[in-house]
């Protein structure tokens, strides 16, 4: 798959499947490479799915002189969509930074935003979220990747799922593996997240928007997601009572895929 020079950095991206375009962005990792199984099952059979590596992750480079902001990452994504000559794209953002990037794209480039599916996001960082993000920073910096991985995993899954799957959630092939050995890239992603605030302009988003609220999320709970729904004119919201920060387990993944396909099918 290609690497292209966009917005003063080299971006690795993949285009999977055919159909209406869907841009998928997640948290501090990537849906590319060997991570396609984290996409909703069947998505690439029905749609043209665009995924890419964030700056400093896997095969995308970074420019240390560029201020790390969500807006910077949004400009990267916008440049990719323009490079691919796409418009009227479904924006799917999950578990953190990807969902925030979607907000910026929808506000700044309404021609690109056909719809927005937002989960695990925020429109402002309160002290609780800021201190969690900073905790992830010092854990990785001072105690190493494994300490960070264990802490973020404990906060991202339900106890039952963690207990049943601990062996594969941790370790070299576990969650957030793309950050192993890449503390500087992780720190810049955290800087972007901590500095994000969309409260002043969320009301300008006009695309059809669905905001998912995960009741058991200990990082981006309904405390941070409900204000997004309330601020975007006409936005719809759905509360999933049993879901934590990461959708996990067969039943939850089926529910997520069904909800996403139903949303995308609305046009």
Buried (B, 14 or more C-beta within 10 A) or exposed (E): EEEBEBBBBBBBBBBBBEEBBBBBBBBBBBBBBEBBEBBBEEBBEBBBBBBBBBBBBBBBBBBEEBEBBBBBBBBBBBBBBEBBEBEEBBBBBBBBBBBBBBBBBBBBBBEBBBBBBBBBBBBBBEEEBBEBBEBBBEBBBEEEBBBBBBBBBBBBBBEEBBEBBBEEBBEEEBBBBBBBEBBEBBBBBBBBBBBBBBEEBBEBBEBBBBBBBBEBBBBBBBEBBBBBBEBBEEBEBEEBEEBBBBBBBEEBBEBBBEBBBEBBEEE
